[in-house]
Amino acid sequence: MKKKLCRDSKRGLLFGVLAGLGEYIGVKANVVRLVYVAATVLMSRFAGIIIYIVLAFIMPDKQDTGYEDYRVE
């Protein structure tokens, strides 16, 4: 099944943007969170926050789309 980039509000801390991104690229959500926070702090803080908020509104929620992950672990 084709991967879809969706927010995962069940596993997410705020809106589930980084949890969904981590699932999409195949990395644990905590790793994505650490990289995002480090990049936001080292670069422009304001831009990182704005990008997160925009993604929270653009990305569909996993529960709303009916998408289920069929990965075999």
C-alpha positions as CSV (number, residue, x, y, z in Angstrom):
1,M,0.0,0.0,0.0
2,K,1.2,3.5,-0.8
3,K,2.4,5.6,2.1
4,K,0.4,8.8,2.9
5,L,1.7,11.8,4.8
6,C,-0.8,12.3,7.6
7,R,-0.8,13.7,11.1
8,D,-1.1,11.1,13.8
9,S,-3.0,12.8,16.6
10,K,-3.1,9.6,18.7
11,R,0.7,9.4,19.0
12,G,1.4,13.1,18.7
13,L,2.1,15.5,21.6
14,L,0.4,18.5,20.1
15,F,-1.1,18.0,16.7
16,G,0.7,14.9,15.7
17,V,2.6,16.5,12.8
18,L,6.0,15.1,13.8
19,A,4.7,11.7,14.7
20,G,3.1,11.5,11.3
21,L,6.3,12.6,9.6
22,G,8.3,10.1,11.5
23,E,5.9,7.3,10.5
24,Y,6.1,8.4,6.9
25,I,9.9,8.4,6.7
26,G,10.2,5.3,8.9
27,V,11.9,6.9,11.9
28,K,10.7,7.0,15.5
29,A,8.7,10.1,16.4
30,N,11.1,11.0,19.3
31,V,14.0,11.2,16.8
32,V,12.0,13.5,14.5
33,R,11.1,15.7,17.5
34,L,14.7,16.0,18.6
35,V,15.9,16.9,15.1
36,Y,13.0,19.4,14.7
37,V,13.7,21.1,18.0
38,A,17.4,21.3,17.3
39,A,16.9,22.7,13.9
40,T,14.3,25.2,15.2
41,V,16.6,26.4,18.0
42,L,19.7,26.6,15.8
43,M,18.0,28.3,12.9
44,S,15.1,30.7,13.0
45,R,12.8,29.9,15.9
46,F,9.9,31.9,14.5
47,A,10.0,30.1,11.1
48,G,10.1,26.7,12.8
49,I,7.0,27.4,14.8
50,I,5.2,28.9,11.8
51,I,6.0,25.8,9.7
52,Y,4.7,23.5,12.4
53,I,1.4,25.4,12.6
54,V,1.0,25.5,8.8
55,L,1.6,21.7,8.6
56,A,-0.9,21.1,11.4
57,F,-3.6,22.7,9.3
58,I,-2.5,21.4,5.9
59,M,-1.8,17.7,6.8
60,P,-4.9,15.5,7.1
61,D,-5.5,13.6,10.3
62,K,-4.9,9.9,10.0
63,Q,-8.2,9.1,11.7
64,D,-10.1,11.3,9.3
65,T,-8.6,9.7,6.2
66,G,-9.3,6.1,7.3
67,Y,-5.6,5.3,6.4
68,E,-4.2,2.4,8.3
69,D,-0.6,1.4,8.4
70,Y,0.0,-2.1,7.0
71,R,3.6,-2.4,7.9
72,V,4.9,-5.8,8.9
73,E,7.2,-5.7,11.9
